[in-house]
Amino acid sequence: MDQIAFRTEPVEQDKVQIRALLGSSGFFHPWEIEVAIELIEDRLAKGTASEYLLLFAESAGKIAGYACYGPVTMAQGRFELYWIAVDTAQRGRGIGKLLLGRAESHMRQLGGKYVYSETSSREIYRSTREFYRKQAFREVARVPFFYADDDDKVIFMKTL
């Protein structure tokens, strides 16, 4: 297994790799991928003034996975995990768990008490929901018909 290296600041070339990583996963609509890229662009433009925090896991010089998270505006000690994704070829190596653990540690350093994440109720997201449950998240809400007529928003929460 290749060594995993982590970094927190994006570079311009990350947009190409993240777009490919998300696109090849089969999970995300094109407009969702564009939102992920916009969050990276926000961090590139604003630096540490951006509300979006990024964590990249690299293996053999390529992005193997990444997470994007940040504090919830107007809430104390609450964070949201906006994105966590691992390259299809890298899945099963524990990279998602490592990314989440490092992101949670950073959230705690910043005064975080709770982290929230949302996902889809679609069958393709079953593994995502199982991942959250295995990482001690619990389902705290389900908003019917949120993304589409057959697609609920499932909200998870974890105590940091």
N, C-alpha and C positions, 0 to 999 in steps of 0.2 A: 504494500500500500504506500502510495506517495505521501510525503509529508504535507500537512495542511498548514498554510500560513494565513493569518488574519490581518486585515487592515480596515480602517474606519473612514478614510477620506477617498472620495471617488476621483477618477481621472476621466477625461473626455472619452477615451476608448471603451470605458466600462459600458457605455450606452449600447454599443454594438453587441457586446457579449451578453448583456442582460436581456436585450431584445431577442437574441437567438435562444437563450436559455428558456425564457418564458414562452416563446413561440413554439419551441419543440416539445414542450411539456404536454400539450393537448388540453390544458386546463383553462387557459385564458382566451378571452375574446380579444381581437385586435385593439379595441378601444381601451381595454384594461391594461394591455401592455404599454400603450401610449401614456397612461396615467403613471405607471411605474417609472417610465423614462422621464416624465415631467418632474417627479420627486427627486430623481438624481440630478436633473438640470437645476432645480431649485437649490440643492446643496452645492452644486458647482458654482452657481452664481452668487449665493449669499454666504458660503462658508459656514462658520460656526453660528452665524445669525439665523440660519435656516432652522425651522422647527423639525426637520426630518434628520434623523440619525441613521447612518448606514453602517453595515458590517458586511465585509466581503470575505469569503473563504476561498483561497486559491490553492490549486494543486497543479503541479507541472506547468506553472506560468499562466494558467487559465482560471477563470472564475468557476468554481465548483458549486457555489451557492451564495446566497446573500439574504440579508434581512434589512428591512426598513421599519423604523419605529420612532415614536416620539411622544412627548408629554401631551396629555389631553388638555386643550385650552380651557381655562376657567374651571379646572378641577385640581385639587391638591393631591399629589402623590399618585396620580393615575396616568398610565401610559397605554398607548395603543400599538399593537404590532400590526403594521399595515401590510407588510409583505414578508414572507419567508418562502424561499424556493431553492431547490437543489437541482442541478443539472441531471437530466434523465440518466446519463451514463454513470453518474456518481452516487445515485441513490443506493441505500442499503449500507453505506459506510459510516453512518452516524453523524454526517455533516450537519443535518438539520438540527439534531440534538445539541451539537457543539455550538452552532450559531445561536440557537435559542438560549442556551446557558450563558454564553458571553453577553448577549443582549440583555438578559435579565439581570446579570451582575451589574452592568452599566446602569440600568434603570434604578437599581437599588442605590448605587453610588449617587445618583441624581435625586434621591429622596422618594423613589417610587415605592408604593405600597401594593398596588394592584396593576395587572396588565390585562387588557382586553384584546380579543381578536375576533373577527367575524369571517364567516365562510358561507359557502352555499350548501343547500340541502341536496343538491343533485348527486346522483350515484357516483359520478366521477370523483367527487370530493369526499367519499367515504374514508379513504386513506388519510386525508387531511384531518378530518374529524377524529379519527382514531389516533393520529399523531398527537393532537392536542390533549386528548384524554390520557395518553401514556405519559405526557409531560406534566401531569397534575392540573390541567385546566378542567373546569367543569362547565357544562352548558348551562347558561343562566337565562337565556331568552331565545325565542324563535319568532320571527316576524313573518307571518304567512304572505305568500305571493309578492315578496319584496323585489326580487330581481326579475321575475317573470311569473306567469300564472302557475307554473309548476316548479317554482324555485324560491324556497324560503331563505331568509337570512338567519343563520345560526350564530349566536353570539356566545363566545367562551370567555371565561375569566379565570385568573390565577392570582393567588396571594403571593406576593414577592417576599 
